[in-house]
Amino acid sequence: MPDPQPAVGSNLARQPMLTRIGQKMAGVPAEETELMARYGIIKVPAYRYHYRDWRYSTLNDALAQARRDEAARSK
């Protein structure tokens, strides 16, 4: 199923580009940075897999749709 929002990984050790509380973030309004610091929110990059017009949060979901499409074409 398509994922309208980017997925955020829960294993922070595998996310090398973490934005720590209190760090300046390029292109992020100061108010947003302050709110993140206040509530202990961090921003991490999220990978998405694109297949046709859809975005998926996992490779398995993208592959499942591609395989369904392939099966439908071969019928």
Secondary structure, DSSP 4 states (H G I P E B T S, - for coil): ---SS----S-GGG-TT-B-TT---TT--HHHHHHHHHHT--B-----EEETTEEESSHHHHHHHHHHHHHHHH-
